[in-house]
Amino acid sequence: MALIAFLIIFPLVVALLLLVARGDKVRGCVVWVAGLAIMVASVAAAIAFGTGEWIGFYLESEFLNYAALVIGCAASLVVIGYGIRYRRIAPIVLAAIMVGSDIIFELFFAHGMSISVGLYVDSLTIVMILIIGIVGSAICIYALGYMKDFQAHEPTDAPDRRPLFFSLMFLFLSAMFVIVCSNNLLWMLTGWEVTTLCSFLLIGYTKTEEAIANSFRQIIMNMIGGLGFMAAMYFSVIWLDTLSFADFILFGMIHPELAAVPLCAFSLAGLTKAAQMPFHTWLLGAMVAPTPTSALLHSSTMVKAGVFLIIKLAPLYAVCFPASQMVVLVGGITFLLCSLSAISQTDAKKVLAFSTIANLGLIIACAGVGTPEAVWAAILLTIFHAAAKSLLFLCVGTAEHHIGNRNIESMDALFERMPRLARFMMLGIMGMFIAPFGMLIAKWAALVSFVESGQLVLVMLIAFGSAATFMFWAKWLGKLAGIVGKRESIEKGIHPSEWFSVAIVSIVLVLACVLLPVASMCLVEPYVLSVFGKLGSDISADDLWLSALLCAFVVIVLLAGLRPSRKVKQGDVYLSGVMLDSPDRAYVGSLSASVEATPRNLYLEKYFGAARFKVLGEVLCAVVIVLAFVTSGIVPPVL
């Protein structure tokens, strides 16, 4: 209990402290100490509670319930204030509805209800604690060096908003720990609303017109999800007489007809938070924010809250067809269309954004199937995605500051210009799509589970989406791996905080892959067994050791050159013509003109432009969601 309380309260205290810590040295000290402390506490919690059993903590307090109400209302009032300031009607209306719903719910529905087990820990919670605590804290430490460079590039008269930035980052971590550890739905909703507000403020950090527009897009879509969460709580109290998340799942499995509508409402909340179509544009818009914000939203916090909620609800999808099909189809359609859209992107952060949305769709589709094998694959996909994607975001952010932009076509010969960073970036890319890294193994397990459960449409969506995934990752990997010779390294100015965070996240990714059988046996399988009472027929750690050994070999080969010898013999480039300048790859072309060889990828914008799939995906997914709610409510529950 003390460890869980520490993980929730300590980041909150640090957030308050960082608001008043103005100097770089003081801020650096606070962030380093706090980040390392949260990492250690997360690992300690995993060791203490990683038994595979569901452990509830008896914590019931009217004070905490009212505190949750006040915090939730305060978050909505902040949104109303910004809506008035920037004359945005939609967020004002949504926030006002949220405030009214919060107050009515507390006074007339939740008041006097007993929820003795306020907090809990199980294997899935431990997985999320490790992701939030290690990856999230590493991103906060990384932000020290990044935001220093970011501020240096701002106009001289620009205000220094870094105290607010770092405060929001740690408040984000605290809210995420609340979400994954709360059994009381009131408290979980509070964490949910706080992450929405923090994301809104972080996306609009630069105060540019584009940043403000994208921050309001995020708040509108996520407040729709928040209202879905609130509606699910109303239904849970009225029809099932509980505000306990665990009891809701248990009662729903016994009486699926009573849980159908609230399950769809919870699923809507999860889909918006995980940026699934038709709500995916808020995450694409988040790319205007500084890179640490993108990394935090995409890998370890914001979107993972939606994924966590839907994975927790997986047992109910097995008995509730409308909600199951809603989650499966929305996830599958999003995976395919966003994977195809990523092919046409030249901006590295947009590739990562579309890839994130696509992979979250795959995870959500697995949870929607609701079988042991599919949930096993969903949890492993969550782990590998968090580690690999956060590593890529950090590397792209650092590369952008040193090469001047984040266009993939500008990353020619990055293997020589920034040899260490390029290796880490290549590690992240290989972790996303190449065997024997764990992401591909988990994706294969997902495909097998879809076949065995008869989800043939989903099999087709995943097959074509995976082909698109290979195409856009391979193009980027090829850019990084190219060597032209005689390029000077430009990575000397990378801050120690950036190297530390990149190294930590790389270690997490490597350990997740190399220790895949151990992670499956100690964390994932116990959760599947506790939820379904059995393991899937294809779940066995014995078959994973070979891939783990091969992964270790690949990593050793890739990282063996982190300290390359200074005496490297470099040969001339041969371009099947008369050479003029080997280092610059110039040769005599047609009409005796000097031509510079410039390798370029095909992006096929005409065929795979994001605009081509946006409307199609939004319409299809919106129809699926509406039909799920309609079919869930056709047969009214017998109260």
VMD Tcl script that draws the C-alpha trace (Angstrom):
set ca {
  {0.00 0.00 0.00}
  {2.83 2.41 0.88}
  {4.50 1.91 -2.51}
  {1.28 2.58 -4.41}
  {0.60 5.68 -2.31}
  {4.16 6.88 -2.99}
  {3.77 6.44 -6.75}
  {0.58 8.50 -6.71}
  {1.51 11.23 -4.22}
  {5.25 11.74 -4.88}
  {4.93 12.86 -8.55}
  {2.15 15.21 -7.45}
  {4.44 16.81 -4.86}
  {7.24 17.06 -7.43}
  {4.81 18.74 -9.87}
  {4.00 21.40 -7.28}
  {7.69 21.91 -6.49}
  {8.61 22.31 -10.18}
  {6.12 25.14 -10.53}
  {8.34 27.29 -8.31}
  {11.73 25.86 -9.39}
  {12.91 28.49 -11.87}
  {16.65 27.89 -12.24}
  {18.04 25.23 -14.59}
  {20.24 23.71 -11.86}
  {17.44 23.43 -9.31}
  {15.02 22.07 -11.90}
  {17.63 19.60 -13.13}
  {18.28 18.33 -9.60}
  {14.57 17.90 -8.86}
  {13.81 16.10 -12.13}
  {16.82 13.78 -11.91}
  {16.13 12.79 -8.30}
  {12.38 12.47 -8.81}
  {12.73 10.51 -12.04}
  {15.19 8.03 -10.56}
  {13.08 7.69 -7.40}
  {9.95 6.87 -9.41}
  {11.89 4.32 -11.48}
  {13.16 2.59 -8.34}
  {9.72 2.66 -6.69}
  {8.14 1.17 -9.83}
  {10.60 -1.71 -9.88}
  {10.11 -2.18 -6.13}
  {6.35 -2.34 -6.62}
  {6.80 -4.94 -9.36}
  {8.95 -7.08 -7.06}
  {6.61 -6.66 -4.09}
  {3.32 -7.29 -5.89}
  {4.37 -9.30 -8.93}
  {2.81 -12.54 -7.68}
  {0.09 -12.72 -10.32}
  {-2.65 -12.39 -7.70}
  {-5.29 -9.67 -7.51}
  {-4.42 -7.66 -4.37}
  {-7.00 -5.19 -3.09}
  {-6.27 -2.41 -0.62}
  {-9.09 -1.42 1.72}
  {-9.35 2.33 1.33}
  {-12.68 4.06 1.68}
  {-12.97 7.77 2.35}
  {-15.70 10.33 1.81}
  {-12.99 12.98 1.87}
  {-11.21 11.36 -1.09}
  {-14.52 11.05 -2.94}
  {-15.22 14.76 -2.51}
  {-11.60 15.55 -3.37}
  {-12.05 13.60 -6.62}
  {-15.21 15.61 -7.33}
  {-13.44 18.92 -6.70}
  {-10.42 17.98 -8.85}
  {-12.65 16.79 -11.71}
  {-14.75 19.96 -11.60}
  {-11.63 22.12 -11.37}
  {-10.22 20.46 -14.51}
  {-13.45 21.19 -16.39}
  {-13.51 24.79 -15.13}
  {-9.97 25.31 -16.46}
  {-11.19 24.12 -19.86}
  {-14.16 26.51 -19.64}
  {-11.76 29.35 -18.85}
  {-9.58 28.61 -21.88}
  {-12.70 28.17 -24.02}
  {-13.91 31.65 -23.04}
  {-10.45 33.11 -23.61}
  {-10.16 31.70 -27.12}
  {-13.90 31.85 -27.93}
  {-14.41 28.12 -28.43}
  {-18.02 27.11 -27.82}
  {-17.76 23.30 -28.05}
  {-15.27 22.76 -25.18}
  {-17.25 25.19 -22.98}
  {-20.45 23.21 -23.53}
  {-18.78 19.81 -23.02}
  {-16.97 20.96 -19.89}
  {-20.16 22.47 -18.46}
  {-22.00 19.18 -19.05}
  {-19.13 17.36 -17.36}
  {-19.28 19.62 -14.28}
  {-23.04 19.19 -13.98}
  {-22.80 15.43 -14.45}
  {-20.06 15.19 -11.80}
  {-22.06 17.11 -9.21}
  {-25.36 15.32 -9.86}
  {-23.65 11.94 -9.79}
  {-21.91 12.59 -6.48}
  {-24.94 14.09 -4.73}
  {-27.73 11.82 -5.99}
  {-26.16 8.55 -7.15}
  {-22.74 7.90 -5.60}
  {-23.32 9.50 -2.20}
  {-23.37 6.84 0.51}
  {-22.25 4.01 -1.77}
  {-19.65 1.73 -0.16}
  {-16.52 0.89 -2.16}
  {-14.26 -0.65 0.44}
  {-11.48 -1.71 -1.96}
  {-10.34 1.63 -3.33}
  {-7.00 0.55 -4.82}
  {-5.75 -2.73 -6.25}
  {-2.80 -4.32 -7.99}
  {-2.68 -7.25 -10.41}
  {-0.21 -8.35 -13.09}
  {-1.58 -5.96 -15.70}
  {-1.32 -3.11 -13.20}
  {2.32 -4.05 -12.59}
  {3.01 -3.95 -16.34}
  {1.51 -0.48 -16.53}
  {3.36 0.71 -13.41}
  {6.66 -0.36 -14.97}
  {5.83 1.38 -18.26}
  {4.72 4.60 -16.57}
  {7.44 4.59 -13.92}
  {10.45 3.70 -16.07}
  {9.59 4.96 -19.55}
  {7.60 7.96 -18.34}
  {10.30 9.06 -15.91}
  {13.00 8.61 -18.56}
  {11.05 10.94 -20.85}
  {10.88 13.55 -18.07}
  {14.67 13.36 -17.60}
  {15.20 13.52 -21.37}
  {13.15 16.71 -21.45}
  {15.80 18.57 -19.40}
  {18.30 18.75 -22.25}
  {15.70 18.89 -25.00}
  {13.73 21.78 -23.49}
  {16.95 23.70 -22.82}
  {17.73 23.57 -26.55}
  {14.08 24.25 -27.34}
  {14.08 27.41 -25.22}
  {17.39 28.52 -26.76}
  {15.77 28.49 -30.21}
  {12.82 30.61 -29.05}
  {12.82 34.38 -29.66}
  {14.76 36.30 -27.00}
  {11.58 37.91 -25.67}
  {9.67 34.61 -25.46}
  {8.56 33.71 -21.91}
  {10.16 30.65 -20.29}
  {7.25 28.27 -19.63}
  {9.42 25.32 -18.66}
  {8.31 25.33 -14.99}
  {4.73 24.68 -16.11}
  {5.90 22.14 -18.69}
  {7.79 19.95 -16.21}
  {5.08 20.33 -13.61}
  {2.50 19.01 -16.08}
  {4.77 16.09 -17.01}
  {4.94 14.83 -13.43}
  {1.26 15.56 -12.79}
  {0.63 13.37 -15.83}
  {2.54 10.49 -14.21}
  {0.60 10.86 -10.95}
  {-2.74 10.79 -12.79}
  {-1.70 7.70 -14.74}
  {-0.83 5.84 -11.55}
  {-4.29 6.77 -10.23}
  {-5.94 5.32 -13.34}
  {-4.14 1.98 -13.32}
  {-4.35 1.43 -9.54}
  {-7.93 2.60 -8.82}
  {-10.77 0.19 -8.26}
  {-13.07 3.06 -7.33}
  {-14.49 4.35 -10.62}
  {-14.83 7.86 -9.17}
  {-11.09 8.03 -8.59}
  {-10.31 6.47 -11.95}
  {-12.45 9.10 -13.69}
  {-10.56 11.84 -11.85}
  {-7.23 10.52 -13.15}
  {-8.83 10.24 -16.58}
  {-9.88 13.92 -16.56}
  {-6.52 15.12 -15.25}
  {-4.62 13.39 -18.07}
  {-6.99 15.01 -20.56}
  {-6.33 18.46 -19.10}
  {-2.55 17.96 -18.93}
  {-2.51 16.81 -22.54}
  {-4.52 19.89 -23.55}
  {-2.04 22.22 -21.87}
  {1.05 20.40 -23.16}
  {-0.14 20.34 -26.78}
  {-0.83 24.08 -26.62}
  {2.52 24.78 -24.93}
  {3.97 27.01 -27.67}
  {0.79 29.17 -27.83}
  {0.95 29.32 -31.63}
  {-2.29 29.36 -33.60}
  {-1.69 25.79 -34.79}
  {-0.88 24.55 -31.27}
  {-4.02 26.17 -29.82}
  {-6.22 24.69 -32.56}
  {-4.81 21.21 -32.04}
  {-5.07 21.43 -28.26}
  {-8.77 22.27 -28.55}
  {-9.27 19.39 -30.97}
  {-7.77 17.10 -28.35}
  {-9.90 18.43 -25.51}
  {-13.15 18.16 -27.49}
  {-12.56 14.56 -28.52}
  {-11.31 13.41 -25.13}
  {-14.12 15.15 -23.27}
  {-16.53 13.16 -25.45}
  {-14.73 10.08 -24.15}
  {-14.90 11.45 -20.61}
  {-18.67 11.85 -20.92}
  {-18.80 8.25 -22.16}
  {-16.92 7.20 -19.00}
  {-19.37 9.22 -16.89}
  {-22.38 7.66 -18.65}
  {-20.96 4.19 -18.00}
  {-20.72 5.03 -14.30}
  {-24.37 6.15 -14.24}
  {-25.46 2.88 -15.85}
  {-23.23 0.87 -13.53}
  {-24.82 2.43 -10.43}
  {-28.41 2.26 -11.72}
  {-28.32 -1.23 -13.23}
  {-25.55 -3.01 -11.31}
  {-25.49 -0.98 -8.08}
  {-21.71 -0.71 -7.95}
  {-18.88 1.74 -8.44}
  {-16.22 -0.94 -8.06}
  {-14.42 -1.62 -11.34}
  {-13.75 -5.24 -10.35}
  {-17.40 -5.79 -9.36}
  {-18.59 -4.24 -12.60}
  {-16.57 -6.77 -14.59}
  {-17.72 -9.66 -12.37}
  {-21.40 -8.69 -12.46}
  {-21.19 -8.04 -16.18}
  {-19.93 -11.56 -16.87}
  {-22.87 -12.96 -14.87}
  {-25.46 -10.59 -16.37}
  {-24.11 -9.43 -19.75}
  {-27.49 -7.94 -20.70}
  {-27.09 -5.43 -17.85}
  {-23.50 -4.58 -18.76}
  {-23.98 -4.16 -22.52}
  {-24.70 -0.42 -22.66}
  {-22.19 0.67 -19.97}
  {-19.59 -1.57 -21.62}
  {-20.12 0.27 -24.91}
  {-19.80 3.58 -23.06}
  {-16.56 2.50 -21.36}
  {-15.30 1.29 -24.73}
  {-16.09 4.67 -26.30}
  {-13.99 6.32 -23.58}
  {-11.12 3.92 -24.28}
  {-11.32 4.43 -28.04}
  {-11.13 8.22 -27.75}
  {-8.23 8.13 -25.31}
  {-6.39 5.62 -27.55}
  {-6.99 7.90 -30.57}
  {-8.89 5.40 -32.68}
  {-10.91 6.44 -35.71}
  {-12.94 8.65 -35.89}
  {-11.08 10.35 -32.99}
  {-7.52 9.79 -34.25}
  {-6.85 13.33 -35.48}
  {-6.22 14.66 -31.96}
  {-3.09 12.52 -31.70}
  {-1.83 13.63 -35.11}
  {-2.34 17.22 -34.02}
  {-0.30 16.58 -30.88}
  {2.82 16.50 -33.08}
  {3.06 20.31 -32.84}
  {4.08 19.95 -29.19}
  {7.73 19.52 -28.10}
  {9.03 15.97 -28.57}
  {8.87 14.95 -24.85}
  {5.14 15.67 -24.98}
  {4.74 13.49 -28.06}
  {6.74 10.70 -26.44}
  {4.73 10.90 -23.22}
  {1.37 10.94 -25.01}
  {2.21 8.23 -27.53}
  {4.14 5.66 -25.53}
  {3.68 5.48 -21.79}
  {0.74 7.57 -20.64}
  {-2.22 9.17 -22.44}
  {-2.97 6.57 -25.09}
  {-2.03 3.68 -22.80}
  {-4.85 4.70 -20.45}
  {-7.37 3.83 -23.18}
  {-5.58 0.59 -23.99}
  {-5.45 -0.36 -20.30}
  {-9.19 0.20 -19.86}
  {-10.13 -1.91 -22.87}
  {-7.77 -4.76 -21.96}
  {-9.30 -4.81 -18.45}
  {-12.75 -5.11 -20.04}
  {-11.67 -8.01 -22.29}
  {-13.59 -10.72 -20.32}
  {-16.83 -8.84 -20.97}
  {-16.22 -8.70 -24.72}
  {-16.31 -12.48 -24.75}
  {-19.96 -12.40 -23.58}
  {-21.18 -9.12 -25.09}
  {-21.25 -9.31 -28.89}
  {-22.16 -5.69 -29.85}
  {-19.38 -4.13 -27.75}
  {-16.93 -6.79 -28.88}
  {-17.60 -6.15 -32.56}
  {-17.39 -2.40 -32.02}
  {-13.92 -2.65 -30.49}
  {-12.68 -5.32 -32.92}
  {-13.83 -3.52 -36.08}
  {-12.79 -0.03 -35.00}
  {-9.37 -1.35 -33.97}
  {-8.95 -3.39 -37.16}
  {-10.05 -0.61 -39.51}
  {-7.82 1.89 -37.72}
  {-4.84 -0.46 -37.92}
  {-5.21 -0.96 -41.67}
  {-5.96 2.61 -42.75}
  {-3.40 4.30 -40.51}
  {-0.72 1.80 -41.56}
  {-1.46 2.64 -45.20}
  {-1.42 6.38 -44.41}
  {2.03 6.09 -42.82}
  {3.52 5.00 -46.17}
  {3.07 8.49 -47.64}
  {4.61 10.41 -44.71}
  {8.06 11.99 -44.95}
  {7.91 13.65 -41.51}
  {9.38 11.19 -39.00}
  {7.04 12.27 -36.18}
  {4.00 11.80 -38.43}
  {5.20 8.30 -39.31}
  {5.47 7.59 -35.58}
  {2.02 9.12 -34.99}
  {0.26 7.03 -37.64}
  {2.18 3.96 -36.52}
  {1.13 4.58 -32.91}
  {-2.55 4.88 -33.82}
  {-2.29 1.75 -35.98}
  {-0.59 -0.35 -33.30}
  {-3.05 0.79 -30.65}
  {-5.78 -0.36 -33.02}
  {-4.20 -3.80 -33.16}
  {-3.95 -3.99 -29.37}
  {-7.57 -2.91 -28.98}
  {-8.73 -5.43 -31.58}
  {-6.96 -8.19 -29.62}
  {-8.71 -7.14 -26.41}
  {-12.05 -7.03 -28.23}
  {-11.73 -10.67 -29.28}
  {-11.73 -11.53 -25.57}
  {-9.88 -14.88 -25.72}
  {-6.87 -15.82 -23.54}
  {-4.52 -15.94 -26.54}
  {-5.66 -12.54 -27.83}
  {-5.32 -10.85 -24.42}
  {-1.86 -12.41 -24.01}
  {-0.86 -10.87 -27.36}
  {-2.45 -7.51 -26.45}
  {-0.43 -7.15 -23.25}
  {2.85 -8.06 -24.95}
  {2.11 -5.65 -27.79}
  {1.54 -2.94 -25.18}
  {4.92 -3.58 -23.57}
  {6.92 -3.64 -26.80}
  {5.11 -0.67 -28.29}
  {5.75 1.47 -25.20}
  {9.48 0.75 -25.20}
  {10.17 0.90 -28.95}
  {7.99 3.91 -29.73}
  {9.27 6.02 -26.85}
  {12.85 5.25 -27.94}
  {12.06 6.39 -31.47}
  {10.43 9.62 -30.35}
  {13.42 10.50 -28.17}
  {15.88 9.74 -30.97}
  {13.89 11.74 -33.53}
  {13.69 14.71 -31.18}
  {17.44 14.73 -30.63}
  {18.20 14.23 -34.33}
  {15.87 17.11 -35.23}
  {17.85 19.52 -33.03}
  {21.14 18.51 -34.69}
  {20.27 18.09 -38.38}
  {17.75 20.92 -38.49}
  {14.55 19.03 -39.31}
  {12.83 15.67 -38.86}
  {12.28 14.77 -42.50}
  {13.26 11.16 -43.17}
  {14.91 12.23 -46.43}
  {17.30 14.40 -44.38}
  {18.57 11.35 -42.50}
  {20.94 10.21 -45.24}
  {24.12 8.73 -43.75}
  {22.90 9.34 -40.21}
  {24.77 6.15 -39.35}
  {27.97 8.16 -39.85}
  {26.85 11.65 -38.90}
  {25.32 10.50 -35.58}
  {26.57 6.91 -35.21}
  {25.40 6.20 -31.67}
  {22.00 7.84 -32.06}
  {21.44 6.11 -35.41}
  {22.08 2.72 -33.81}
  {19.53 3.42 -31.08}
  {17.03 4.61 -33.67}
  {17.59 1.48 -35.73}
  {17.08 -0.60 -32.60}
  {13.70 1.07 -32.08}
  {12.63 0.49 -35.67}
  {13.71 -3.16 -35.63}
  {11.85 -3.57 -32.36}
  {8.67 -2.50 -34.15}
  {8.62 -4.86 -37.11}
  {11.54 -7.29 -37.47}
  {11.91 -10.84 -36.15}
  {13.08 -11.98 -33.66}
  {12.07 -8.84 -31.75}
  {9.04 -9.27 -29.54}
  {6.64 -6.95 -31.39}
  {6.49 -9.23 -34.42}
  {6.10 -12.33 -32.24}
  {3.19 -10.74 -30.36}
  {1.65 -9.68 -33.67}
  {1.91 -13.24 -34.97}
  {0.21 -14.50 -31.80}
  {-2.56 -11.97 -32.37}
  {-3.05 -13.17 -35.94}
  {-3.25 -16.80 -34.78}
  {-5.82 -15.89 -32.13}
  {-7.94 -14.10 -34.77}
  {-7.89 -17.18 -37.01}
  {-8.84 -19.50 -34.17}
  {-11.72 -17.26 -33.06}
  {-13.13 -17.05 -36.59}
  {-12.46 -13.30 -37.03}
  {-11.78 -13.63 -40.77}
  {-12.46 -9.97 -41.59}
  {-10.02 -8.98 -38.89}
  {-7.43 -11.41 -40.27}
  {-7.60 -9.65 -43.64}
  {-7.33 -6.20 -42.05}
  {-4.30 -7.23 -40.01}
  {-2.60 -9.01 -42.93}
  {-2.74 -6.00 -45.27}
  {-1.98 -3.57 -42.46}
  {1.11 -5.55 -41.51}
  {2.33 -5.45 -45.12}
  {2.02 -1.65 -45.07}
  {3.87 -1.59 -41.74}
  {6.82 -3.42 -43.31}
  {6.93 -0.92 -46.17}
  {7.19 2.30 -44.16}
  {9.56 0.94 -41.51}
  {11.88 -0.61 -44.11}
  {12.19 2.70 -45.98}
  {13.21 4.53 -42.83}
  {15.62 1.79 -41.74}
  {17.31 1.89 -45.14}
  {17.87 5.63 -44.81}
  {19.59 5.21 -41.47}
  {21.77 2.28 -42.52}
  {23.31 3.96 -45.57}
  {27.05 4.70 -45.42}
  {28.72 7.08 -47.88}
  {32.06 7.69 -46.21}
  {33.91 10.75 -44.91}
  {30.97 12.28 -43.04}
  {31.83 14.10 -39.81}
  {29.96 13.16 -36.65}
  {27.68 15.95 -35.38}
  {26.34 14.30 -32.22}
  {28.88 15.77 -29.78}
  {26.39 18.32 -28.43}
  {23.78 15.85 -27.21}
  {22.99 16.46 -23.54}
  {23.78 13.77 -20.92}
  {20.12 13.70 -19.87}
  {19.17 12.78 -23.44}
  {21.79 10.01 -23.64}
  {20.68 8.66 -20.27}
  {17.02 8.48 -21.26}
  {17.75 6.97 -24.67}
  {19.96 4.34 -23.01}
  {17.38 3.53 -20.32}
  {14.55 3.07 -22.82}
  {16.85 1.02 -25.08}
  {17.69 -1.25 -22.14}
  {13.98 -1.65 -21.39}
  {13.33 -2.62 -25.03}
  {16.22 -5.07 -25.15}
  {15.28 -6.67 -21.82}
  {11.65 -6.94 -22.90}
  {12.74 -8.83 -26.02}
  {15.50 -10.96 -24.51}
  {13.47 -11.78 -21.40}
  {10.23 -12.28 -23.32}
  {9.70 -15.80 -21.93}
  {10.24 -14.52 -18.38}
  {7.87 -11.58 -18.89}
  {5.25 -13.92 -20.31}
  {5.60 -16.42 -17.47}
  {5.80 -13.93 -14.57}
  {3.46 -11.13 -15.66}
  {1.28 -11.87 -18.67}
  {0.32 -15.51 -18.13}
  {-0.66 -14.99 -14.45}
  {-3.00 -12.20 -15.50}
  {-4.57 -14.27 -18.28}
  {-4.96 -17.20 -15.91}
  {-6.54 -15.05 -13.18}
  {-9.05 -13.53 -15.60}
  {-10.01 -16.50 -17.77}
  {-9.16 -19.39 -15.46}
  {-7.04 -20.97 -18.19}
  {-4.21 -20.25 -20.58}
  {-4.59 -20.40 -24.31}
  {-3.42 -23.51 -26.05}
  {-0.65 -21.64 -27.88}
  {0.75 -19.77 -24.88}
  {4.03 -21.35 -23.85}
  {7.27 -19.75 -22.77}
  {9.24 -22.76 -24.04}
  {8.75 -21.66 -27.64}
  {10.00 -18.12 -26.98}
  {13.55 -18.81 -25.83}
  {14.97 -19.25 -29.34}
  {13.65 -15.86 -30.47}
  {15.04 -14.31 -27.27}
  {18.52 -15.70 -27.99}
  {18.41 -14.53 -31.61}
  {17.30 -11.10 -30.45}
  {20.25 -10.90 -28.06}
  {22.61 -11.75 -30.93}
  {21.11 -9.05 -33.20}
  {21.39 -6.43 -30.44}
  {25.03 -7.31 -29.75}
  {25.91 -6.95 -33.45}
  {24.01 -3.65 -33.76}
  {25.43 -2.01 -30.65}
  {28.96 -3.42 -30.92}
  {30.07 -0.25 -32.67}
  {28.91 2.27 -30.10}
  {32.57 3.15 -29.61}
  {33.93 2.82 -33.16}
  {37.65 2.82 -33.82}
  {39.09 6.09 -35.07}
  {41.05 4.28 -37.76}
  {38.37 3.26 -40.23}
  {39.37 2.54 -43.80}
  {36.77 3.92 -46.18}
  {36.56 3.00 -49.82}
  {35.29 5.06 -52.74}
  {31.68 4.97 -53.82}
  {31.13 3.25 -57.18}
  {28.16 4.52 -59.18}
  {28.67 2.65 -62.48}
  {29.92 5.78 -64.21}
  {32.78 8.26 -64.34}
  {33.31 9.50 -60.79}
  {33.93 13.18 -60.09}
  {33.76 13.39 -56.28}
  {33.39 10.20 -54.27}
  {32.48 11.74 -50.86}
  {29.72 13.83 -52.46}
  {28.62 10.95 -54.72}
  {29.00 13.08 -57.89}
  {29.46 11.49 -61.31}
  {29.29 12.35 -65.01}
  {25.73 11.91 -66.16}
  {23.93 12.38 -69.46}
  {25.05 15.28 -71.66}
  {28.37 15.23 -69.74}
  {26.75 17.07 -66.83}
  {27.80 16.63 -63.21}
  {25.11 14.77 -61.29}
  {24.93 14.09 -57.55}
  {23.49 10.70 -56.64}
  {20.78 11.22 -54.04}
  {18.93 8.10 -52.92}
  {15.28 8.85 -52.29}
  {12.34 6.77 -51.17}
  {8.95 6.51 -52.86}
  {6.12 7.82 -50.69}
  {3.27 7.25 -53.16}
  {1.21 10.20 -51.92}
  {-1.20 9.74 -54.83}
  {-2.17 6.27 -53.60}
  {-1.56 6.35 -49.83}
  {-2.15 9.98 -48.87}
  {-3.70 10.28 -45.41}
  {-6.58 12.36 -46.77}
  {-7.69 9.42 -48.95}
  {-8.35 7.20 -45.92}
  {-9.42 9.79 -43.33}
  {-13.06 10.21 -44.35}
  {-13.48 6.51 -45.15}
  {-12.16 5.44 -41.76}
  {-14.10 8.05 -39.82}
  {-17.40 7.15 -41.49}
  {-16.94 3.40 -41.13}
  {-15.89 3.58 -37.48}
  {-18.62 6.07 -36.57}
  {-21.25 3.77 -38.08}
  {-19.82 0.78 -36.19}
  {-19.93 2.69 -32.87}
  {-23.50 3.90 -33.39}
  {-24.70 0.42 -34.36}
  {-23.06 -1.07 -31.26}
  {-24.92 1.32 -28.95}
  {-28.20 0.76 -30.78}
  {-27.99 -3.04 -30.73}
  {-26.87 -3.02 -27.08}
  {-29.94 -1.06 -26.08}
  {-32.52 -2.95 -28.16}
  {-33.34 -5.35 -25.32}
  {-33.79 -3.26 -22.15}
  {-32.37 -4.87 -19.02}
  {-34.74 -6.32 -16.49}
  {-34.16 -4.40 -13.27}
}
mol new
graphics top color blue
foreach p $ca { graphics top sphere $p radius 0.5 }
foreach p [lrange $ca 0 end-1] q [lrange $ca 1 end] { graphics top cylinder $p $q radius 0.2 }
display resetview
